[in-house]
Amino acid sequence: MALADIYDALRSKRVYKPEKSHLETCKMIIESAGSHFDPEIIKVFKNIHHYFEDYFINLSGDS
């Protein structure tokens, strides 16, 4: 759940920061393997990250 929360936080525009693209967000998450996220979780994320983008776009109404 933490990975999904971080993905959403990075992709979403906030008053204090602009949103990041899917590619920027994925890069940041993948780079955190072994520090913030278990490397095994990151292996799975690398295979399914496109679903995160699809869900984010569908839920936020952005394109």
N, C-alpha and C positions, 0 to 999 in steps of 0.2 A: 504494500500500500504506500510505503514511503516513496518509492520510485514514481508511482503515478501522481502523488501529491507534488513532488518536485517538478515533474514534467509540466503539470498544469500551472504551477507557480511561475515557472520560467516562460511559458508560452503566453501567459496572460498579462495584459497591460495593467499596471498599477499606477496610482498617483505618483509614487516615488520612483518608478522605473518603466521603461518601454518594454514591450513584449519582445521575445526572441523568436527566431524562426525555428522550424522543426529541426533543420540541420544543426543550427547552433546549440539547441537544447540537447540533441542526441550526443553531440560531441562532448558537451560538458558532463553529461551523465556517464558516458563511456569512460571518460578520463578519470572519473571518481571511483572506478572499480578498485577494490582493495582498501579504500579509505572510507568512503561513505556507503558504498554498496558492496555486497558479496560478489566476487567475480563470477560465480555461477549464475546469479541473477542477471548480471550484465550480458553473459552469453545468451541467455534467453531473450533479453531485451533487443539485442542485435538482430535476432531473427524475427521479431514481431513489432519493431518500432513503427512500422508503417500503419499498424492498427491504432496506435496512439494518435497519430496524425489524423486518421480518418475519424476517430471518436471525438477528438478535440474540435475538428471542423464542424462535425454534425451537431455537437452539443452547444457550441458557441454561436453557430450560425454564420461564422466567418467562411471566407473562401480563399 
